[in-house]
Amino acid sequence: MSDFTVRTAEQLPALLQAFRKQSGLTQADTAMRLGISQQALSNIERHADKVSADRLLKLLSILGVELVLRKPGESPAPTPSASPNW
């Protein structure tokens, strides 16, 4: 999947479900990794606007998705081709 701009909480349920399916995970698999029941995960997917930031970040990590915040109109940061020299 590509980058997605999320502007409303109503967009999250479909994206979370799509990322989970793309990862080849069932709700039961994902719930087990998150330490919750399948029913609880189903609720999260349907009502993502009610999920804590901590739980959402853990779920995104399980799905192999990162959260990137940037101001509107800014380009994504280039992906470095090599490790930075600090």
C-alpha positions as CSV (number, residue, x, y, z in Angstrom):
1,M,0.0,0.0,0.0
2,S,1.0,3.6,-0.5
3,D,0.9,6.6,1.8
4,F,-2.6,7.6,3.0
5,T,-3.7,11.0,4.3
6,V,-6.1,10.5,7.2
7,R,-8.1,13.6,8.0
8,T,-11.0,12.1,9.9
9,A,-11.5,9.3,12.3
10,E,-14.1,7.8,10.0
11,Q,-11.3,6.9,7.6
12,L,-9.5,4.7,10.1
13,P,-11.7,1.6,10.2
14,A,-11.4,0.8,6.5
15,L,-7.6,1.4,6.6
16,L,-7.0,-0.7,9.6
17,Q,-8.9,-3.6,8.2
18,A,-7.2,-3.2,4.8
19,F,-3.7,-3.1,6.4
20,R,-4.6,-6.2,8.5
21,K,-5.7,-8.1,5.5
22,Q,-2.7,-7.0,3.5
23,S,-0.5,-8.4,6.3
24,G,-2.3,-11.7,6.0
25,L,-3.6,-11.6,9.5
26,T,-7.0,-12.6,10.8
27,Q,-8.7,-10.6,13.5
28,A,-8.0,-13.5,15.9
29,D,-4.2,-13.5,15.0
30,T,-4.0,-9.7,15.4
31,A,-6.0,-9.7,18.6
32,M,-3.7,-12.4,20.1
33,R,-0.6,-10.3,19.3
34,L,-2.3,-7.2,20.8
35,G,-3.3,-9.1,23.9
36,I,-7.0,-8.6,23.5
37,S,-10.0,-10.7,22.3
38,Q,-11.1,-11.0,18.7
39,Q,-14.3,-9.2,19.7
40,A,-12.3,-6.3,21.1
41,L,-10.3,-6.0,17.9
42,S,-13.5,-6.1,15.9
43,N,-14.7,-3.2,18.0
44,I,-11.5,-1.3,17.5
45,E,-11.7,-1.7,13.7
46,R,-15.3,-0.5,13.7
47,H,-14.8,2.4,16.2
48,A,-11.2,3.5,15.7
49,D,-12.1,7.0,16.8
50,K,-12.5,5.6,20.4
51,V,-9.1,3.9,20.6
52,S,-6.3,5.3,22.7
53,A,-3.2,6.5,21.0
54,D,-1.2,3.8,22.7
55,R,-3.4,1.0,21.6
56,L,-3.6,2.4,18.0
57,L,0.2,2.7,17.8
58,K,0.6,-0.9,19.1
59,L,-1.9,-2.1,16.4
60,L,-0.1,-0.2,13.7
61,S,3.2,-1.7,14.7
62,I,1.7,-5.2,14.5
63,L,0.4,-4.4,11.1
64,G,3.8,-3.1,10.0
65,V,2.5,0.4,9.5
66,E,4.1,3.6,10.7
67,L,2.4,6.8,11.7
68,V,4.0,9.8,10.1
69,L,2.9,13.4,11.0
70,R,3.7,16.4,8.9
71,K,2.1,19.7,8.0
72,P,-0.2,19.9,5.0
73,G,1.6,20.7,1.8
74,E,5.0,19.4,3.0
75,S,6.6,16.7,1.0
76,P,7.4,13.4,2.7
77,A,11.0,13.3,4.0
78,P,13.3,11.4,1.6
79,T,14.2,7.9,2.6
80,P,18.0,7.8,3.3
81,S,19.9,5.4,1.1
82,A,22.6,4.9,3.7
83,S,22.9,5.4,7.4
84,P,23.5,9.0,8.5
85,N,27.0,10.0,9.5
86,W,26.5,11.5,13.0
